[in-house]
């Protein structure tokens, strides 16, 4: 049960990542905005350097 929940979360994260980077590739000058929005939605996934 728990394993299927984590697998579902992992699959959804993969989908979000693909959508974000496809958008960033189409609009290259908006990449910072896309990454900032992703950081707001998933604060634990990104770090500022």
VEXMARLUM-931078 format. One line per 3 residues: for each residue x, y, z of N, C-alpha, C. Coordinates in pm, 1 decimal, decimal comma. Layout:
% VEXMARLUM-931078
X Y Z X Y Z X Y Z  ...
//
This chain:
% VEXMARLUM-931078
82,7 -119,8 0,0 0,0 0,0 0,0 87,0 126,0 0,0  177,4 134,1 96,9 264,0 251,5 107,2 353,7 265,1 -15,4  401,2 152,9 -65,1 487,5 154,9 -183,3 412,4 210,0 -304,4
285,8 173,8 -320,2 207,8 224,9 -433,2 183,4 375,2 -420,2  169,3 424,6 -298,8 151,9 568,9 -277,8 277,4 644,2 -320,7  394,7 593,7 -279,0 520,0 658,7 -318,1 542,2 651,6 -468,8
504,1 541,0 -530,3 518,4 526,9 -675,5 429,4 628,9 -746,6  307,8 648,2 -696,3 216,1 746,5 -753,9 272,7 888,0 -740,7  327,8 920,0 -625,4 389,7 1051,7 -604,4 506,2 1071,2 -700,9
588,8 968,9 -714,9 703,6 975,9 -805,6 658,3 998,1 -949,7  554,3 927,6 -992,7 502,2 943,7 -1128,6 449,2 1084,6 -1151,1  379,3 1137,7 -1052,8 326,1 1273,8 -1066,3 438,0 1377,8 -1069,4
541,7 1357,4 -990,5 655,4 1450,0 -991,5 725,4 1447,1 -1127,0  735,7 1329,1 -1187,8 795,6 1319,1 -1321,0 715,1 1399,2 -1422,0  583,0 1390,7 -1414,5 497,5 1464,5 -1507,8 514,4 1614,8 -1489,8
517,9 1661,2 -1367,6 535,5 1804,2 -1340,6 670,3 1851,4 -1393,6  774,7 1773,7 -1370,4 907,5 1810,3 -1419,2 912,4 1821,7 -1569,4  851,0 1729,3 -1639,6 851,2 1732,1 -1785,5 776,4 1853,1 -1838,5
663,9 1885,3 -1779,8 586,7 2001,0 -1824,0 666,2 2129,1 -1801,4  728,6 2141,4 -1687,5 803,6 2262,3 -1656,4 918,1 2284,2 -1754,0  993,4 2178,8 -1782,1 1108,4 2195,9 -1868,8 1069,6 2211,7 -2014,6
958,0 2153,0 -2057,1 911,3 2176,8 -2192,9 872,2 2323,6 -2209,3  806,7 2378,0 -2110,4 769,5 2518,8 -2115,5 894,3 2606,4 -2116,3  991,5 2571,6 -2035,4 1115,0 2648,9 -2029,1 1190,2 2643,3 -2161,6
1186,8 2527,9 -2227,8 1257,1 2514,8 -2355,0 1190,7 2599,5 -2463,1  1057,9 2602,5 -2466,8 986,0 2682,4 -2566,0 1008,8 2832,0 -2543,9  1014,3 2872,0 -2419,7 1029,8 3013,0 -2383,9 1157,7 3026,7 -2301,8
1271,2 3012,2 -2367,8 1400,3 3008,0 -2299,7 1426,3 3124,6 -2206,3  1382,4 3243,8 -2242,9 1406,7 3359,7 -2157,6 1316,2 3361,5 -2035,0  1221,1 3269,5 -2026,0 1132,2 3261,9 -1910,4 1171,6 3148,4 -1815,6
1288,7 3088,8 -1838,4 1328,7 2973,8 -1757,0 1335,1 3008,7 -1608,5  1386,8 3124,8 -1574,3 1395,5 3165,0 -1433,5 1256,8 3172,4 -1370,5  1159,5 3223,3 -1443,7 1022,8 3231,6 -1391,5 963,5 3093,6 -1368,7
986,5 3003,2 -1463,0 934,7 2866,9 -1450,6 995,2 2798,4 -1328,8  1126,7 2811,3 -1312,4 1192,3 2748,6 -1197,8 1148,0 2812,7 -1066,5  1125,0 2942,9 -1068,1 1077,1 3010,2 -946,8 938,4 2960,0 -908,8
849,6 2945,4 -1007,5 716,0 2893,1 -979,5 723,1 2750,6 -928,0  808,3 2669,6 -987,1 824,4 2531,6 -940,8 876,6 2530,5 -798,2  966,4 2622,3 -766,4 1020,0 2631,5 -631,3 913,9 2670,6 -529,4
820,3 2755,6 -571,1 711,8 2795,9 -481,6 618,8 2677,4 -455,9  590,6 2600,3 -560,3 499,4 2486,9 -547,0 564,2 2369,6 -474,9  694,6 2350,7 -492,4 767,9 2239,3 -431,2 893,8 2293,8 -364,3
882,1 2364,9 -253,3 998,3 2432,2 -194,3 1112,3 2338,6 -155,0  1086,5 2213,1 -129,0 1192,2 2121,8 -88,5 1273,8 2067,2 -204,3  1231,4 2091,8 -328,8 1298,8 2033,0 -444,5 1412,9 2118,9 -497,7
1412,9 2249,0 -470,2 1511,6 2338,5 -528,7 1586,1 2414,6 -420,0  1712,5 2444,0 -447,1 1792,4 2525,0 -356,1 1849,0 2643,0 -433,8  1856,8 2757,2 -370,1 1919,3 2874,2 -432,3 2068,2 2871,1 -400,9
2151,6 2897,7 -499,0 2297,5 2895,4 -479,6 2351,0 3035,7 -477,6
//
